Every structure is written in structure tokens, then in C-alpha cells.
Amino acid sequence: MMKFSRFFEFAYLAVAAFFLYEAIRLWKTEPGQAYLFLFFVVIGVFMFFFRRHFRHKYGNRKK
């Protein structure tokens, strides 16, 4: 179970990197959509650290 959790932590970062690429690509042509993608980048990075924190918290509880 913890291996899947670790995989999904980094999946959030991969998705955030993709959205960052899209935001940079669309910055000049469609700035409104670029801001939406930047919002998703922030959410993805937040979810990475949130999931990581709780994985460590529950991992330490079992010890």
C-alpha cells in the first residue's frame, strides 16, 4: 500500500510539471487558460506535500 502512495506522490509532481509546461506554452496566446493551468500546478504541488506528510505520519505510527 505504501508503494502505491509513494507512486501517486510523484504522479502529482509529474502532472504539475505538465501543467506548468502548458501554462508557459499558452502564456502569450491565452493568458486566462494559462492562469488556470498555474492554479493546477499549485494544487499538484500542494497535494504532493500533503500526501507525503500523511504517508510519513502513518508510517511512523506503525513503528
N, C-alpha and C positions, 0 to 999 in steps of 0.2 A: 504494500500500500504506500509506503513512504517513497518508493522508487517512482511511482506514478505522480506523486505530489511534487517531487523534485523535477520531473519532466515538465509538468504543467507550469511550474515557476518559470522555467526558461522559455516555454512556449509563449507566455505573456510578454517576455522581452523580445522575442522574435516578431511577434505581431506588432509590438510598439515600434520596432525598427522599420517594419514595412510601412506602417502608417506615417512615420517620420519621413521616409523616402517619398511617399505620395504627397505629403504636405509640402515638401520642398519643390517637388515637380510641379505642383499646381499653384504655387505661391503667386506667380505673375498673372496667370490666366484667370483663375477662380479663387480669389482670396477668402471668400466665405466658406467654401468647401475645405480650403487649407486649414482654416481655424478649427473646423470640425475634426479634421484628422489630428491636429495638435491636441485637441481635447482627448481623443482616443489614446494618444501617446501617453499623456499624463495618467489616464486611467490604467493603462497597461503597466506602467512603471509602478504605480501605487499598488496594484494587485500583486506584482512580483514581490514587493517588500512585505505586504500584508500576509500573503500565503507563506512566505519564508519565515516570518516571525512566528506564526502559529504552528508551522511544522517543527520549529526548534522548541517551542513551548511544550507541545505534546510529546516530542521526543525526549525531552528532559524529564518529563513526568514519569515515563516508563522506567527510568533508571533508578 
